[in-house]
Amino acid sequence: MSHPLPPPFDELWATHEFFRRCGFAPAQIFILFDREGGVGVVLRHAGREFVVAVARSIGEHTAFEERWSALVERINSGEVPDADLERAWRTSDIYARKIGCLAALISKGIHPVRGLD
């Protein structure tokens, strides 16, 4: 069975999902490309930012953004089953580190709107 969320898109989606499950709006969550060719997810809330690095080297940004956008469309349209998304969430690095990430958010003065499941 092919994985519906291939690396590093699985971690990118799961990190976005981490912020969503904390109660932050999609308009506060952005994909960030760094100067070294890596990608991460940034939360902007109440004048503060919190960045989670996801992958160190992703190749050309435009092609990566196109693949990410196509995946997001598939997810939003329901083409990717909820069970696959839940599996991607529960097996992600961010899920394994969620308590530490919550503590780091709070230490930066960013308080989640709700708790994680």
Helices and strands as residue ranges (DSSP letters): H 9-21, G 26-28, E 29-33, E 39-45, E 48-55, H 61-76, H 82-90, H 93-96, H 98-107
